[in-house]
Amino acid sequence: MAAPAPTTPSSAPATASPVAPPRAAGRWIDDWRPEDPVFWASTGRTVARRNLFFSVFSEHVGFSIWSLWSVLVLFLPESVYGIDPAGKFLLTTLPTALGAVVRLPYTFAVATFGGRNWTIVSASLLLVPAIATAVVLEPGVSYSTLLVVSCLAGVGGGNFASSMANINAFYPNRLKGWALGLNAGGGNLGVPVVQLVGLLVLATAGAEHPRLVLALYIPLIVVAAVGAALLMDNLTTARNQPRAMREAAREPHTWIMSFLYIGTFGSFIGFGFAFGQVLQNQFGADFATPLAAASLTWLGPLLGSLIRPLGGSLADRFGGARITFWTFAAMALGAAVVWTASQVGSLPLFVVGFVALFVLSGIGNGSTYKMIPAISRSQARDRVAAGADADWADRHALRMSGALIGIAGAVGAFGGVLVNLAFRQSFLTTGTGDAAYLVFIATYLACLAVTWVVYLRPRAAMAGV
């Protein structure tokens, strides 16, 4: 690696006039001090925003590819492809599962290879499922082939974890909720956008041309990879210790936050993948054509994605645990509305309840992710109070929050698998989603109780997170 250009030392006082961040070969930044107000105002903000923009774009495309099969199943009429509703739920479950699995190595990859470098790789990998799907998707293809190809789309789910771990390192603590919320919300928008693209193709070209969806996305994948190569940066300060993930796995708050994230993000991605099929199965007379179902599937994911930054901002202002608590209370009520609508057969009430669940899960996504760096920061303050070096404690908090983000993101994505499996089993055994809705209500109430006991009750060790 070439030697970095001379620069102002990182230990310079805040009143000094900082220069542009130093760079070494491969666009590495060695001096990064987001908590320094002068550095942030003169240099850090501009660099962080540039990286945030391209991180959002890459993650957005990744989410679109990850949720691709929530759209493509609408192009697979049973009369042509011979796939029943349970088989279609499995086609959307497999990419959710793979996306959850790859989130852990994707998080660690940022610390190993650098955020910019891994964004190039992760964006390029999206070409594999996109091209493979374009090649095989036609009448006569075997169901086992479709299962393999749909599973490949799961690599898009990993982009979220690496992107969040990367952006977490760029922003100061006071702005992490906003930055992580914007990054995640822009990525989550990939779900409704690919569904709108599917709706456009269905409305113009018809259900016989699913390849047109892929023809639109392959160029975007190339743009994401090239843009990352030209305009993003790596941070040496974001490099994790090799044992960071193992250390985070021993931290109880890692698994508590993972459970809460199952309730928020697991709901968002699970409902996003399943909503179109649920509408067709629950209200078949009203959604006899794929176009009819596609006309509604995008609304909930769109609103849930757009509101996620608000969840982060509210958490910045009022505390992540407080916003998360009230979000779970409202989600339990929303699931009860959906269950009631299913009982009485009211499509308008059903759609209202489901859209409310999407919106609330978006708020909860933002607030739970704000809690993660807040927990690490609180632990750092405790270490300093016990006599630890302040700089070491800050670096350790950054490493731990990045690792925790990866683990929570992976476990939370498995919540999407559980949502699809719950729907599949419910429709197989009862013909409706009623049993699944009751499970969702119980889950949200459990998440609410955990949030209160661990983070909100007056004597909680982490009260005020």
C-alpha positions in Angstrom: 0.0 0.0 0.0 1.3 3.5 -0.9 2.1 5.7 2.1 -0.6 8.2 3.0 -0.2 11.9 2.3 0.9 14.0 5.3 -2.0 15.2 7.4 -3.1 16.8 10.6 -2.6 14.2 13.4 -5.8 12.7 14.8 -4.8 14.0 18.2 -4.9 17.7 17.1 -7.2 19.9 19.1 -10.7 20.6 17.9 -9.8 24.2 17.3 -7.3 23.3 14.6 -8.2 23.7 10.9 -8.5 20.1 9.7 -7.6 19.2 6.2 -9.2 16.7 3.9 -9.1 13.1 5.2 -5.8 11.4 4.2 -6.0 8.6 1.6 -3.9 5.6 0.8 -4.1 3.3 -2.1 -7.6 1.9 -2.5 -9.4 5.0 -1.2 -8.7 4.4 2.5 -9.3 7.2 5.0 -7.0 6.9 8.0 -8.0 10.0 10.0 -11.7 10.0 10.7 -13.1 12.0 13.7 -16.8 12.4 13.4 -17.2 13.4 17.0 -14.8 16.4 16.5 -17.2 19.3 15.6 -14.6 21.2 13.6 -13.6 18.1 11.6 -17.2 17.2 11.0 -18.2 20.6 9.8 -15.3 21.2 7.5 -14.6 17.7 6.1 -16.5 14.8 7.7 -20.1 15.8 6.7 -19.4 16.0 3.0 -17.5 12.7 2.8 -20.1 10.9 5.0 -23.0 12.1 2.8 -21.3 11.0 -0.4 -20.8 7.5 1.0 -24.3 7.4 2.5 -25.8 8.2 -1.0 -24.0 5.4 -2.8 -24.6 3.1 0.2 -28.3 3.7 0.0 -28.3 3.2 -3.8 -26.5 -0.2 -3.6 -28.6 -1.4 -0.7 -31.8 -0.3 -2.5 -30.9 -2.4 -5.6 -30.0 -5.3 -3.2 -33.4 -5.2 -1.5 -35.1 -5.2 -4.9 -33.2 -8.3 -5.9 -33.8 -9.9 -2.5 -37.6 -9.3 -2.8 -37.7 -10.1 -6.5 -39.6 -13.3 -6.0 -42.4 -11.6 -4.2 -43.1 -10.1 -7.6 -42.2 -13.0 -9.9 -44.6 -15.4 -8.2 -47.4 -13.2 -9.6 -46.1 -14.1 -13.1 -46.4 -17.9 -12.3 -50.1 -18.9 -12.8 -50.8 -22.4 -11.5 -52.4 -23.4 -14.8 -49.0 -22.8 -16.6 -46.3 -23.5 -14.1 -48.2 -26.0 -11.9 -47.2 -24.4 -8.6 -49.8 -24.2 -5.8 -50.0 -21.4 -3.2 -47.9 -23.4 -0.7 -45.2 -23.8 -3.3 -45.2 -20.1 -4.1 -44.8 -19.3 -0.4 -41.7 -21.5 -0.4 -40.3 -19.6 -3.4 -40.4 -16.4 -1.4 -39.2 -18.1 1.9 -35.9 -19.4 0.5 -34.4 -16.0 -0.5 -35.4 -14.6 2.8 -33.5 -17.5 4.6 -30.3 -17.1 2.5 -30.4 -13.3 3.0 -30.5 -13.9 6.7 -27.6 -16.3 6.6 -25.2 -14.1 4.5 -25.8 -11.0 6.7 -23.3 -12.2 9.2 -20.3 -12.7 6.8 -21.4 -9.5 5.0 -21.1 -7.5 8.2 -17.6 -8.9 8.9 -16.6 -8.3 5.3 -16.8 -4.5 5.9 -14.3 -4.8 8.7 -12.0 -7.1 6.7 -12.1 -5.6 3.2 -13.4 -2.0 3.7 -16.9 -0.6 3.2 -16.2 0.7 -0.4 -14.4 -2.5 -1.5 -17.1 -4.7 -0.2 -19.9 -2.6 -1.7 -18.3 -3.2 -5.1 -18.2 -6.9 -4.5 -21.7 -7.2 -3.0 -23.3 -5.1 -5.7 -21.6 -7.2 -8.4 -22.8 -10.4 -6.9 -26.4 -9.3 -7.5 -25.8 -10.1 -11.2 -25.7 -13.8 -10.4 -29.4 -14.2 -9.4 -30.6 -11.6 -11.9 -29.0 -13.3 -14.9 -29.7 -16.8 -13.7 -33.4 -15.9 -13.2 -33.6 -14.3 -16.7 -32.1 -17.5 -18.2 -34.4 -20.1 -16.7 -37.8 -18.3 -16.1 -40.1 -19.7 -18.8 -42.9 -22.2 -18.9 -41.7 -25.8 -18.6 -38.9 -25.0 -16.1 -38.8 -27.5 -13.2 -39.9 -26.4 -9.7 -36.6 -27.5 -8.3 -34.7 -25.2 -10.7 -36.9 -22.3 -9.6 -36.2 -23.1 -5.9 -32.4 -23.0 -6.6 -32.6 -19.7 -8.6 -35.0 -18.0 -6.1 -32.6 -18.9 -3.3 -29.8 -17.1 -5.1 -31.7 -13.9 -4.8 -30.9 -14.0 -1.1 -27.5 -12.4 -1.6 -29.4 -9.1 -2.0 -30.4 -9.4 1.7 -26.7 -9.3 2.8 -26.2 -5.8 1.4 -28.2 -4.3 4.2 -26.0 -5.6 7.0 -22.7 -4.5 5.3 -24.2 -1.2 4.4 -25.5 -0.5 7.9 -22.2 -1.5 9.5 -20.3 0.8 7.1 -22.5 3.9 7.6 -22.5 3.4 11.3 -18.8 4.1 11.3 -19.1 7.3 9.3 -21.5 9.3 11.5 -21.3 10.9 15.0 -23.4 9.4 17.7 -25.9 12.3 17.7 -26.7 11.6 14.0 -26.6 7.8 13.9 -30.3 7.4 14.3 -31.0 9.7 11.4 -28.2 8.3 9.2 -29.0 4.6 9.9 -32.7 5.3 9.4 -32.1 7.0 6.1 -29.7 4.3 4.9 -32.1 1.5 5.9 -35.2 3.3 4.7 -33.7 4.0 1.3 -32.7 0.4 1.0 -36.1 -0.9 2.2 -37.6 1.2 -0.7 -36.2 -1.5 -3.0 -39.2 -3.7 -1.9 -42.0 -1.5 -3.1 -40.1 -0.2 -6.1 -39.5 -3.7 -7.5 -43.2 -4.4 -6.9 -44.1 -1.2 -8.8 -41.9 -2.3 -11.6 -43.7 -5.7 -11.6 -47.0 -3.9 -11.7 -45.8 -1.8 -14.6 -44.7 -4.9 -16.5 -48.0 -6.7 -15.8 -50.1 -3.7 -16.9 -48.2 -3.1 -20.1 -46.6 -6.3 -21.3 -48.6 -8.9 -19.4 -47.8 -11.9 -17.2 -46.0 -13.6 -20.0 -43.0 -11.3 -19.8 -41.3 -11.5 -16.4 -37.9 -11.1 -17.9 -38.6 -7.4 -18.5 -38.3 -6.9 -14.7 -34.8 -8.2 -14.8 -33.9 -6.3 -17.9 -34.6 -3.1 -15.9 -32.5 -4.1 -12.9 -29.3 -5.6 -14.5 -28.1 -2.1 -15.6 -28.8 -0.7 -12.1 -26.7 -3.3 -10.6 -23.8 -2.3 -12.8 -24.3 1.4 -11.9 -24.2 0.5 -8.2 -20.9 -1.4 -8.5 -19.2 1.3 -10.7 -20.5 4.2 -8.5 -19.1 2.5 -5.4 -15.8 2.0 -7.0 -15.5 5.6 -8.1 -17.0 7.6 -5.2 -17.0 5.6 -2.0 -14.3 5.3 0.7 -12.9 2.8 3.2 -12.4 3.7 6.9 -9.4 2.2 8.7 -11.2 3.0 12.0 -14.0 0.7 11.0 -11.8 -2.4 11.0 -13.0 -4.9 13.6 -10.9 -7.1 15.7 -11.1 -10.7 14.4 -13.0 -11.7 17.6 -15.5 -8.8 17.5 -18.4 -11.0 16.2 -17.6 -13.6 18.8 -17.5 -11.1 21.6 -20.8 -9.6 20.4 -22.3 -13.0 20.4 -21.5 -13.3 24.2 -23.2 -10.0 24.9 -26.8 -10.5 26.2 -28.0 -7.3 24.6 -27.1 -8.7 21.2 -29.7 -11.3 21.5 -32.3 -9.1 23.1 -32.0 -6.6 20.3 -32.1 -9.4 17.7 -35.4 -10.6 19.2 -36.8 -7.1 19.0 -35.6 -6.8 15.4 -37.5 -10.0 14.5 -40.6 -8.1 15.6 -39.9 -5.0 13.5 -37.8 -5.9 10.5 -38.9 -9.5 10.4 -42.5 -8.3 10.0 -41.6 -5.7 7.4 -39.7 -8.1 5.1 -41.9 -11.1 5.8 -45.1 -9.1 5.0 -43.4 -7.5 2.0 -42.7 -10.9 0.5 -46.1 -12.5 1.4 -48.7 -9.7 1.1 -49.5 -10.3 -2.6 -50.0 -14.0 -2.0 -52.0 -13.4 1.2 -54.4 -11.1 -0.7 -54.9 -13.7 -3.5 -55.5 -16.5 -1.0 -57.6 -14.6 1.5 -59.7 -12.6 -1.0 -59.4 -14.6 -4.2 -62.6 -13.2 -5.7 -61.3 -9.7 -5.5 -57.8 -10.6 -6.8 -58.5 -13.0 -9.6 -55.6 -11.7 -11.7 -52.0 -11.0 -10.9 -52.4 -7.3 -11.9 -55.2 -6.9 -9.3 -53.0 -8.2 -6.5 -49.9 -6.2 -7.7 -51.9 -3.0 -7.6 -52.0 -3.1 -3.8 -48.8 -5.0 -2.7 -46.5 -2.0 -3.1 -48.4 0.4 -0.9 -47.5 -1.0 2.6 -43.7 -1.5 1.8 -43.5 2.0 0.3 -45.0 3.7 3.4 -43.0 1.5 5.8 -39.7 2.3 4.0 -40.4 6.1 3.8 -41.2 6.3 7.5 -38.1 4.4 8.7 -35.9 7.5 8.9 -38.6 9.1 11.0 -38.4 6.2 13.4 -34.6 6.9 13.7 -35.2 10.6 14.2 -37.8 10.1 16.9 -35.4 7.8 18.6 -32.7 10.4 18.5 -35.1 12.8 20.2 -37.0 10.7 22.6 -35.0 7.5 23.0 -35.0 4.4 21.0 -36.5 2.1 23.7 -39.5 4.4 24.3 -40.4 4.6 20.6 -39.9 0.9 20.2 -42.2 0.1 23.1 -45.1 2.2 21.8 -44.5 0.8 18.3 -44.9 -2.8 19.5 -48.1 -1.8 21.3 -49.5 -0.3 18.1 -48.4 -3.3 16.1 -50.3 -5.7 18.3 -53.4 -3.5 17.8 -52.8 -3.5 14.0 -52.5 -7.3 13.9 -55.7 -7.5 15.9 -57.4 -5.3 13.2 -56.1 -7.7 10.5 -57.4 -10.7 12.4 -60.8 -9.0 12.8 -61.0 -8.1 9.1 -60.2 -11.7 8.2 -63.0 -12.9 10.5 -65.6 -10.6 9.0 -64.3 -10.8 5.4 -63.7 -7.0 5.1 -61.1 -6.3 2.4 -60.9 -2.5 3.2 -60.3 -3.1 6.9 -57.8 -5.9 6.0 -55.8 -3.6 3.8 -55.9 -0.7 6.3 -54.7 -3.1 9.1 -51.8 -4.5 7.0 -50.7 -1.1 5.8 -50.6 0.1 9.4 -48.4 -2.9 10.2 -46.0 -1.9 7.5 -45.9 1.7 8.6 -45.4 0.7 12.3 -42.7 -1.8 11.5 -40.9 0.9 9.5 -40.9 3.2 12.6 -39.7 0.3 14.8 -36.9 -0.6 12.4 -35.5 2.9 12.8 -35.9 3.0 16.5 -34.4 -0.4 17.2 -31.4 0.3 15.1 -30.8 3.6 17.0 -30.8 1.5 20.2 -27.8 -0.5 19.1 -25.1 2.2 19.0 -26.8 3.8 22.1 -26.3 0.6 24.0 -22.6 0.4 23.0 -22.1 4.0 23.9 -23.6 3.5 27.3 -21.3 0.5 27.9 -18.3 2.7 26.8 -19.2 5.3 29.4 -19.4 2.7 32.1 -15.9 1.4 31.1 -14.5 4.9 31.2 -16.1 5.5 34.6 -14.4 2.2 35.8 -11.0 3.6 34.7 -10.7 2.4 31.0 -9.0 4.7 28.4 -11.6 6.9 26.7 -10.2 6.4 23.2 -10.1 2.6 23.6 -13.6 2.6 24.9 -14.9 4.6 21.9 -13.1 2.3 19.4 -14.4 -0.8 21.2 -18.0 0.6 21.2 -17.8 1.2 17.4 -16.5 -2.3 16.8 -19.2 -3.8 19.0 -22.1 -1.8 17.6 -21.0 -2.9 14.1 -20.9 -6.5 15.0 -24.2 -6.2 16.9 -25.8 -4.6 13.8 -24.7 -7.6 11.8 -26.0 -10.2 14.2 -29.3 -8.4 14.8 -29.8 -7.9 11.1 -29.3 -11.5 10.4 -31.6 -12.8 13.1 -34.2 -10.1 12.3 -34.2 -11.3 8.7 -35.0 -14.8 9.9 -38.1 -13.2 11.2 -39.2 -12.8 7.6 -38.7 -16.6 7.1 -40.9 -17.2 10.1 -43.6 -14.9 8.8 -43.7 -16.8 5.5 -43.7 -20.2 7.2 -46.5 -19.1 9.5 -48.6 -18.0 6.6 -47.8 -21.2 4.6 -48.8 -23.4 7.5 -51.9 -21.4 8.4 -53.2 -21.6 4.8 -52.3 -25.3 4.5 -54.2 -26.2 7.7 -57.1 -23.8 7.9 -57.3 -22.1 4.5 -56.9 -18.7 6.0 -54.2 -16.7 7.7 -56.1 -16.4 11.0 -53.7 -18.6 13.0 -50.7 -16.6 11.7 -52.3 -13.3 12.8 -52.8 -14.6 16.3 -49.1 -15.6 16.4 -48.1 -12.1 15.3 -50.2 -10.5 18.1 -48.5 -12.7 20.7 -45.0 -11.9 19.3 -45.6 -8.2 19.4 -46.8 -8.3 23.0 -43.7 -10.3 24.0 -41.5 -7.8 22.3 -43.3 -5.0 24.1 -42.7 -6.7 27.5 -39.0 -7.3 26.8 -38.5 -3.7 25.8 -40.1 -2.5 29.1 -38.3 -4.9 31.4 -34.8 -4.5 29.9 -34.7 -0.8 28.7 -37.5 1.2 30.2 -38.5 0.2 33.7 -37.0 2.6 36.3 -34.4 0.1 37.7 -33.4 -1.3 34.3 -29.6 -1.4 33.8 -30.0 0.2 30.4 -32.8 2.6 31.2 -33.0 5.5 28.8 -31.4 3.8 25.8 
